[in-house]
Amino acid sequence: MMKNWQGYMTPGDVHKMMASWDGARTGDVTMWMYPGAPEQKSTSTAVNKMIMNGLYQQTTHTGNMMGMPFNGQSTVAYDIHKKKFMSTWIDNMGSGIMLLKGPWDEATKSITLKGKITDPVTKENCDVKETFTIIDNNTQGMKMFIIMPGGKKFNSMNYLLIDIFSFFQLCNKAFYLFLSCIIRCLCQCFLRIFQCTFKIAFGGIATH
């Protein structure tokens, strides 16, 4: 019995994978308020940190939503015995807690989470599905779907998260590439000017 308990409280390989997600990320958010609604775009920052001896990952989100400051916090757990992920979510746009559960798919490097949320307009519970995908070592993607009456899925939000360090590396690479192009163009221009000046000067001497 104690062996099972000890195993339940000891971080495993999945928790090590979660720990690799630690750090700050910049996020691009696209939202749709209802089916057919115009998209709303915003940016955010997410900071991931493993807590409780590496058993849980806490993420703090800051940004803007519908022109207002937005703050959210999630806690992600991997239940060793149930072999499922669990995720809780709270934010300053509501007074409830969203709880989602689902398995990890090694083939697609993704988690499919399902649960219920309270619709802030109708006050009713509605089913929600969320897919969280590891795109590469620096990029993560999340899609949220509301399950409409009749079972039809409505894609309400897409969230792309990029590691800030790699994002700045990419920006620096693009900047240096742009700078090298400018320098190359300037060198070619100076070379053409020098060639023309040389031709005019020595051409003038030759005519005398």
C-alpha positions as CSV (number, residue, x, y, z in Angstrom):
1,M,0.0,0.0,0.0
2,M,2.7,2.5,0.9
3,K,4.6,1.5,-2.2
4,N,1.6,2.6,-4.3
5,W,1.4,5.9,-2.4
6,Q,5.1,6.5,-2.8
7,G,4.8,6.0,-6.5
8,Y,1.8,8.3,-6.7
9,M,3.8,11.2,-5.2
10,T,7.0,10.7,-7.2
11,P,7.3,12.6,-10.5
12,G,7.7,10.4,-13.5
13,D,8.7,10.7,-17.2
14,V,5.5,12.7,-18.1
15,H,6.3,15.2,-15.3
16,K,9.8,15.6,-16.7
17,M,8.3,16.3,-20.1
18,M,6.0,18.9,-18.4
19,A,9.1,20.5,-16.8
20,S,10.6,21.0,-20.2
21,W,7.7,23.4,-20.9
22,D,8.8,25.7,-18.1
23,G,9.6,29.3,-18.9
24,A,8.0,32.3,-20.5
25,R,6.1,32.1,-23.8
26,T,4.5,34.7,-26.0
27,G,1.0,33.9,-27.2
28,D,-1.1,34.7,-30.2
29,V,-4.8,34.4,-29.5
30,T,-7.7,34.1,-31.9
31,M,-11.2,34.0,-30.6
32,W,-14.8,33.7,-32.0
33,M,-17.6,34.7,-29.7
34,Y,-20.2,32.6,-31.6
35,P,-20.4,30.6,-34.8
36,G,-19.9,32.9,-37.8
37,A,-18.7,35.8,-35.6
38,P,-15.7,37.9,-36.7
39,E,-12.4,36.8,-35.3
40,Q,-10.8,38.7,-32.4
41,K,-7.0,38.7,-32.2
42,S,-4.9,39.5,-29.2
43,T,-1.5,38.7,-27.7
44,S,-0.5,37.4,-24.3
45,T,2.3,36.2,-22.2
46,A,2.3,32.8,-20.4
47,V,4.8,31.8,-17.7
48,N,5.1,28.1,-16.8
49,K,6.5,26.9,-13.5
50,M,6.6,23.4,-12.0
51,I,5.4,23.4,-8.4
52,M,4.9,20.9,-5.5
53,N,8.1,18.9,-6.0
54,G,7.6,18.8,-9.8
55,L,4.2,17.2,-9.7
56,Y,2.1,20.1,-11.1
57,Q,2.7,22.9,-13.6
58,Q,1.2,26.3,-12.8
59,T,0.8,28.8,-15.6
60,T,0.1,32.5,-15.3
61,H,-1.4,34.3,-18.3
62,T,-1.5,38.0,-18.8
63,G,-2.8,40.0,-21.8
64,N,-5.9,41.7,-23.1
65,M,-9.4,40.4,-24.1
66,M,-12.1,42.5,-25.7
67,G,-10.1,45.7,-24.9
68,M,-9.8,44.8,-21.2
69,P,-6.9,43.6,-19.1
70,F,-6.9,39.8,-18.8
71,N,-5.4,37.5,-16.1
72,G,-5.7,33.8,-16.0
73,Q,-4.1,30.9,-14.2
74,S,-4.0,27.2,-14.9
75,T,-2.8,24.2,-13.0
76,V,-1.9,21.1,-15.0
77,A,-1.5,17.7,-13.3
78,Y,-0.7,14.2,-14.6
79,D,-2.4,11.6,-12.4
80,I,0.1,8.7,-12.3
81,H,-2.4,6.1,-11.3
82,K,-5.2,7.1,-13.7
83,K,-2.7,7.9,-16.4
84,K,-4.6,11.1,-17.4
85,F,-4.0,14.8,-17.5
86,M,-6.2,17.1,-15.4
87,S,-6.3,20.9,-15.9
88,T,-8.0,23.6,-13.9
89,W,-8.5,27.2,-15.2
90,I,-9.5,30.4,-13.5
91,D,-9.5,34.0,-14.8
92,N,-10.7,37.5,-14.1
93,M,-13.5,37.2,-16.7
94,G,-15.6,34.8,-14.5
95,S,-16.1,33.4,-11.0
96,G,-16.0,29.7,-11.7
97,I,-13.4,27.0,-12.1
98,M,-13.0,25.0,-15.3
99,L,-11.9,21.4,-14.8
100,L,-10.8,19.3,-17.8
101,K,-9.5,15.7,-18.0
102,G,-8.0,13.7,-20.8
103,P,-5.2,11.3,-22.0
104,W,-1.8,12.0,-23.6
105,D,-1.4,10.7,-27.2
106,E,2.3,10.0,-27.8
107,A,1.7,9.5,-31.6
108,T,0.4,13.1,-32.0
109,K,2.2,14.6,-29.1
110,S,-1.1,16.0,-27.8
111,I,-3.6,16.0,-25.0
112,T,-7.3,15.9,-25.6
113,L,-9.1,17.3,-22.6
114,K,-12.9,17.3,-22.0
115,G,-15.1,18.9,-19.3
116,K,-17.8,21.5,-18.7
117,I,-17.8,25.3,-18.4
118,T,-20.5,27.7,-17.3
119,D,-21.8,29.9,-20.1
120,P,-21.6,33.4,-18.7
121,V,-24.5,34.6,-20.8
122,T,-27.0,31.7,-20.5
123,K,-25.8,30.6,-17.0
124,E,-26.0,27.0,-18.2
125,N,-23.3,24.3,-18.3
126,C,-21.9,23.5,-21.7
127,D,-19.5,20.8,-22.8
128,V,-16.1,21.8,-23.9
129,K,-13.2,20.1,-25.6
130,E,-9.6,21.3,-25.7
131,T,-6.6,20.0,-27.6
132,F,-3.1,20.9,-26.5
133,T,-0.4,20.0,-29.0
134,I,3.4,20.1,-28.8
135,I,4.3,21.4,-32.2
136,D,8.1,21.4,-31.6
137,N,10.5,22.1,-28.7
138,N,9.7,25.8,-28.7
139,T,6.1,25.9,-29.9
140,Q,2.7,24.7,-28.4
141,G,-0.8,25.0,-29.8
142,M,-4.2,24.9,-28.1
143,K,-7.6,24.8,-29.6
144,M,-10.9,25.0,-27.7
145,F,-14.2,23.7,-28.9
146,I,-17.7,24.3,-27.5
147,I,-20.0,21.4,-28.1
148,M,-23.2,22.8,-29.4
149,P,-26.7,21.3,-29.1
150,G,-26.8,18.3,-31.4
151,G,-23.2,17.5,-30.9
152,K,-21.7,19.9,-33.4
153,K,-18.3,21.4,-32.4
154,F,-17.7,25.2,-32.5
155,N,-14.0,26.3,-32.6
156,S,-14.1,29.2,-30.1
157,M,-10.4,29.8,-29.6
158,N,-6.9,29.1,-31.0
159,Y,-3.9,29.8,-28.9
160,L,-0.3,29.6,-30.3
161,L,2.5,29.7,-27.7
162,I,6.2,30.3,-28.6
163,D,9.1,30.2,-26.2
164,I,10.2,33.8,-25.7
165,F,13.9,32.9,-25.9
166,S,13.5,31.1,-29.2
167,F,11.2,33.9,-30.4
168,F,13.9,36.5,-29.7
169,Q,16.5,34.2,-31.4
170,L,14.3,34.1,-34.4
171,C,13.9,37.9,-34.4
172,N,17.6,38.3,-34.1
173,K,18.2,35.9,-36.9
174,A,15.7,37.8,-39.1
175,F,17.3,41.1,-38.1
176,Y,20.8,40.0,-39.0
177,L,19.6,38.5,-42.3
178,F,18.0,41.9,-43.1
179,L,21.1,43.7,-42.0
180,S,23.4,41.5,-44.2
181,C,21.1,42.2,-47.2
182,I,21.4,45.9,-46.6
183,I,25.1,45.8,-46.3
184,R,25.4,43.6,-49.4
185,C,23.2,46.1,-51.4
186,L,25.3,49.1,-50.1
187,C,28.5,47.4,-51.1
188,Q,27.2,46.7,-54.6
189,C,26.1,50.3,-54.9
190,F,29.5,51.7,-53.7
191,L,31.2,49.3,-56.1
192,R,29.1,50.5,-59.0
193,I,29.8,54.2,-58.1
194,F,33.5,53.5,-57.8
195,Q,33.5,51.7,-61.2
196,C,31.7,54.6,-62.8
197,T,33.9,57.2,-61.2
198,F,37.0,55.3,-62.2
199,K,35.8,54.9,-65.8
200,I,35.0,58.6,-66.1
201,A,38.3,59.7,-64.6
202,F,40.5,57.5,-66.5
203,G,38.4,57.8,-69.6
204,G,38.9,61.6,-69.4
205,I,42.6,61.2,-69.1
206,A,42.8,58.9,-72.1
207,T,41.0,61.4,-74.3
208,H,43.7,64.0,-73.5
